Amino acid sequence: MSRHRRRPKRVEVISTTFDKRGRIISKAQNSYTKTHTEMFRLCRSIGVFERTFLHAEVHAIIKARGRAIHKISIERYDKAGNPKLAMPCPICQEAIRIAGIKVVEYTVG
């Protein structure tokens, strides 16, 4: 395996969920072509209708399939592979709150 991080073609957001023991439950990234009914529901609940593509945080929570998530990690990288601020948006903050996630970590770049 390469020691160098591959360079994304665009800004990339990756989200990973963990259980209490630090084991990975799920991993996901933003989709700029797909969405999910849960994403629509979250957008509608906070009154946002223009950002309905599937966000990495929401996707990772969905992929956890109801397992107890203790921590979520959110990473954002620019085209050169440099870390950037990845603080969750209001839609993702609502998803994290609903999922009962206690710890949120994100890159600050």
Secondary structure as the mmCIF struct_conf table of DSSP 4:
data_model
#
loop_
_struct_conf.conf_type_id
_struct_conf.id
_struct_conf.beg_label_comp_id
_struct_conf.beg_label_asym_id
_struct_conf.beg_label_seq_id
_struct_conf.end_label_comp_id
_struct_conf.end_label_asym_id
_struct_conf.end_label_seq_id
BEND BEND1 ARG A 3 HIS A 4
HELX_LH_PP_P HELX_LH_PP_P1 ARG A 5 PRO A 8
BEND BEND2 LYS A 9 ARG A 10
STRN STRN1 GLU A 12 PHE A 18
TURN_TY1_P TURN_TY1_P1 LYS A 20 ARG A 21
BEND BEND3 GLY A 22 GLY A 22
STRN STRN2 ILE A 24 GLN A 29
BEND BEND4 TYR A 32 THR A 33
HELX_RH_AL_P HELX_RH_AL_P1 THR A 37 ILE A 46
TURN_TY1_P TURN_TY1_P2 GLY A 47 GLY A 47
BEND BEND5 GLU A 50 GLU A 50
BEND BEND6 PHE A 53 PHE A 53
HELX_RH_AL_P HELX_RH_AL_P2 ALA A 56 LYS A 63
TURN_TY1_P TURN_TY1_P3 ALA A 64 GLY A 66
HELX_LH_PP_P HELX_LH_PP_P2 ARG A 67 ILE A 69
STRN STRN3 LYS A 71 TYR A 77
TURN_TY1_P TURN_TY1_P4 LYS A 79 ALA A 80
BEND BEND7 GLY A 81 GLY A 81
STRN STRN4 PRO A 83 LYS A 84
HELX_LH_PP_P HELX_LH_PP_P3 MET A 87 CYS A 89
HELX_RH_AL_P HELX_RH_AL_P3 PRO A 90 ALA A 99
TURN_TY1_P TURN_TY1_P5 GLY A 100 GLY A 100
STRN STRN5 VAL A 103 TYR A 106
#
